[in-house]
C-alpha cells in the first residue's frame, strides 16, 4: 500500500510540475509587443480594421494597448494581466482613452487564448461590455509578435 501511494504521489508531482512549467512557458510567451492583424466576431464577420494597433505585455504583469491616431501613438487602455492557466488569462484594466465605445476602465475580463506552435501568433477570444448605449461585443483577435531589432549603440 505504501509503495502504491508513494508512486501515486510521484506521478501527481510530475504532472503538476509539468503543468506549472508549461504555464510558466506561456506566461513568458506573452511578454513582448504584438501587432493586431485581424478582428472578427465568433461567426467570422470582420468587426473593424485593425490598422496600427499594438499590445505590449511586460514581464512585470502590466500591459498596454495602443493605436496610431492623428500622427501619434496613443494608449487606448492599459492595466495588469495574469496568466491563469494554459487556456485563459485575465486583464484588469486600469485606464482607457477618451472616446472608447466599450466599458474598459475598472473592468476585469477573463480572456481565452491560444498560441501558435512557434509562439509568434496569439489568438484571443473575449467579450467586452458596452457603454453609453453601445452594445457589448464578443470578438476574436489575431496578434502577430513584433520582432524588434537591437538598438544601435
C-alpha positions as CSV (number, residue, x, y, z in Angstrom):
1,X,0.0,0.0,0.0
2,X,2.8,2.4,0.9
3,X,4.5,1.8,-2.4
4,X,1.3,2.5,-4.4
5,X,0.7,5.7,-2.5
6,X,4.3,6.8,-3.0
7,X,4.1,6.0,-6.7
8,X,0.8,7.9,-7.0
9,X,2.3,10.9,-5.2
10,X,5.4,10.9,-7.5
11,X,3.1,10.8,-10.6
12,X,1.0,13.6,-9.3
13,X,4.1,15.7,-8.5
14,X,5.4,15.1,-12.1
15,X,2.0,16.1,-13.6
16,X,1.8,19.3,-11.5
17,X,5.4,20.3,-12.2
18,X,4.8,19.8,-16.0
19,X,1.6,21.9,-15.9
20,X,3.4,24.6,-13.9
21,X,6.3,24.6,-16.3
22,X,4.0,24.8,-19.3
23,X,2.0,27.6,-17.6
24,X,5.3,29.5,-16.9
25,X,6.3,29.0,-20.5
26,X,3.0,30.5,-21.7
27,X,3.5,33.5,-19.3
28,X,6.9,34.1,-20.8
29,X,5.4,33.8,-24.3
30,X,3.1,36.7,-23.7
31,X,5.9,39.1,-23.0
32,X,6.7,41.5,-25.9
33,X,5.0,43.7,-28.5
34,X,2.2,42.3,-30.6
35,X,0.6,43.8,-33.7
36,X,-3.1,43.3,-34.4
37,X,-3.7,41.5,-37.7
38,X,-7.4,40.6,-37.6
39,X,-10.6,41.2,-35.6
40,X,-13.7,39.1,-36.2
41,X,-16.9,38.1,-34.4
42,X,-17.2,34.5,-33.4
43,X,-19.2,33.9,-36.6
44,X,-16.4,35.2,-38.7
45,X,-17.7,38.7,-39.5
46,X,-15.0,41.4,-39.6
47,X,-15.6,43.8,-36.7
48,X,-13.2,46.6,-37.7
49,X,-9.9,47.3,-39.4
50,X,-7.0,46.6,-37.1
51,X,-4.8,49.2,-38.7
52,X,-2.0,50.4,-36.5
53,X,-2.9,48.7,-33.2
54,X,-0.3,47.2,-30.8
55,X,-0.4,45.4,-27.5
56,X,2.6,45.1,-25.2
57,X,2.8,42.6,-22.3
58,X,5.7,43.4,-19.9
59,X,7.4,40.9,-17.5
60,X,6.0,42.8,-14.5
61,X,2.5,41.7,-15.5
62,X,1.4,45.1,-16.9
63,X,0.1,45.6,-20.4
64,X,-0.9,48.5,-22.7
65,X,-2.9,48.6,-26.0
66,X,-2.0,51.5,-28.3
67,X,-3.2,52.8,-31.6
68,X,-1.7,55.1,-34.1
69,X,-4.1,58.1,-34.4
70,X,-3.5,61.6,-35.7
71,X,0.2,61.1,-36.3
72,X,1.0,59.7,-32.9
73,X,0.7,56.5,-30.8
74,X,-1.9,56.8,-28.0
75,X,-2.6,54.2,-25.3
76,X,-6.2,53.2,-25.7
77,X,-6.2,51.1,-22.5
78,X,-3.8,49.6,-20.0
79,X,-3.6,47.7,-16.8
80,X,-2.4,44.4,-15.3
81,X,-2.6,40.9,-16.7
82,X,-2.4,37.5,-15.1
83,X,-1.9,34.2,-17.0
84,X,-4.4,31.9,-15.2
85,X,-3.5,28.7,-16.9
86,X,-2.8,27.2,-20.4
87,X,-6.2,28.4,-21.7
88,X,-7.1,31.7,-20.0
89,X,-5.6,35.0,-18.9
90,X,-7.2,37.9,-17.1
91,X,-6.9,41.6,-17.9
92,X,-7.5,44.1,-15.0
93,X,-8.0,47.3,-16.9
94,X,-6.9,50.5,-15.0
95,X,-7.3,53.2,-17.6
96,X,-8.9,53.9,-21.0
97,X,-8.6,56.7,-23.5
98,X,-11.4,59.2,-24.0
99,X,-14.0,58.2,-26.6
100,X,-13.8,54.4,-26.1
101,X,-17.0,52.7,-27.2
102,X,-16.7,49.8,-24.7
103,X,-16.5,49.7,-20.9
104,X,-12.9,49.1,-20.1
105,X,-11.5,51.1,-17.2
106,X,-12.1,49.4,-13.9
107,X,-13.2,46.2,-15.5
108,X,-11.8,42.7,-15.2
109,X,-12.0,40.5,-18.3
110,X,-11.2,36.7,-18.4
111,X,-9.9,36.0,-21.9
112,X,-9.4,32.7,-23.6
113,X,-6.1,32.5,-25.6
114,X,-4.2,30.2,-27.9
115,X,-0.6,30.5,-29.2
116,X,0.7,29.1,-32.5
117,X,3.3,26.3,-32.1
118,X,6.1,28.8,-32.6
119,X,4.6,31.3,-30.1
120,X,4.7,34.1,-32.8
121,X,0.9,34.3,-33.2
122,X,-1.5,34.9,-30.3
123,X,-5.3,34.4,-30.8
124,X,-7.6,35.7,-28.1
125,X,-11.3,35.1,-27.7
126,X,-13.1,37.6,-25.5
127,X,-16.0,39.9,-24.9
128,X,-16.4,43.5,-23.6
129,X,-19.3,45.3,-22.1
130,X,-20.8,48.2,-24.0
131,X,-21.4,51.7,-22.6
132,X,-23.4,54.9,-23.4
133,X,-25.9,52.9,-25.3
134,X,-23.3,50.8,-27.2
135,X,-23.9,47.1,-27.1
136,X,-21.2,44.8,-25.8
137,X,-19.3,42.6,-28.3
138,X,-17.7,39.2,-28.5
139,X,-14.5,39.1,-30.5
140,X,-11.6,37.1,-31.8
141,X,-8.3,38.9,-32.3
142,X,-5.3,37.6,-34.0
143,X,-2.0,39.2,-32.9
144,X,1.4,38.7,-34.5
145,X,4.6,39.1,-32.5
146,X,6.6,42.3,-33.4
147,X,10.3,41.4,-33.9
148,X,12.3,44.3,-32.5
149,X,15.7,45.0,-33.9
150,X,18.5,45.5,-31.3
151,X,19.1,49.2,-30.6
152,X,22.2,50.8,-32.0
153,X,24.9,51.8,-29.5
